[in-house]
């Protein structure tokens, strides 16, 4: 079952469910399954991985990390300690 089909099937039975809730449930079902079929487990894993980073409003924009400015004396003290 493709991820879109799985999401559509869940939303058909549970229209109030958000995408995040469906993804969390897929991860839970995957971790709690005991010897299910490998195809079923694989489909749940693919769905959970592909959908976990998606937001219902759109992708999250990555921001740049700030550089930490070190004090020269503190940096030389750290290097001397090693």
C-alpha positions in Angstrom: 0.0 0.0 0.0 1.4 3.4 -1.0 1.7 6.2 1.6 -1.0 8.3 0.0 -3.4 5.4 -0.1 -2.7 4.5 3.6 -3.3 8.1 4.6 -6.5 8.3 2.6 -7.8 5.0 4.1 -7.1 6.3 7.6 -8.7 9.7 6.9 -11.8 7.9 5.5 -12.4 6.1 8.8 -11.0 8.9 11.0 -11.6 12.3 9.3 -10.5 14.3 12.3 -7.0 12.6 12.5 -4.1 14.8 11.6 -1.1 13.7 9.5 1.1 13.8 12.6 -1.3 11.5 14.5 -1.4 9.1 11.6 2.4 9.0 11.4 2.8 8.5 15.2 0.3 5.7 15.0 2.2 4.1 12.2 5.4 4.2 14.2 3.5 2.8 17.2 2.0 0.0 15.1 5.4 -0.8 13.7 7.1 -1.1 17.1 4.3 -3.0 18.7 3.8 -5.6 15.9 4.8 -9.1 16.8 5.8 -11.1 13.8 3.5 -9.6 11.3 4.1 -10.0 7.6 7.3 -8.4 6.4 5.4 -6.6 3.6 3.1 -5.0 6.1 6.0 -3.9 8.4 7.9 -2.6 5.4 4.9 -0.5 4.2 4.4 1.0 7.6 8.1 1.8 7.9 8.1 3.5 4.5 5.0 5.5 5.3 6.3 6.6 8.7 9.7 7.6 7.4 8.4 9.5 4.3 5.7 11.3 6.2 7.4 12.1 9.5 9.1 15.3 8.3 6.2 16.7 6.4 4.0 19.4 7.9 0.4 19.8 6.8 1.2 23.5 5.9 4.3 22.7 3.9 8.0 21.8 4.4 10.0 23.3 7.2 12.6 25.8 6.1 16.0 25.1 7.5 17.8 28.0 9.2 21.5 28.7 9.4 23.2 28.0 12.7 24.9 30.9 14.4 28.6 30.8 14.8 29.9 30.9 18.4 32.5 33.6 18.9 35.2 32.5 21.3 37.2 34.7 23.4 40.9 34.3 22.3 42.1 33.8 25.9 39.4 31.1 26.6 40.3 29.4 23.3 44.0 29.3 24.1 43.2 28.0 27.6 41.2 25.2 26.2 43.9 24.3 23.7 46.6 24.4 26.5 44.5 22.0 28.6 44.5 19.4 25.9 
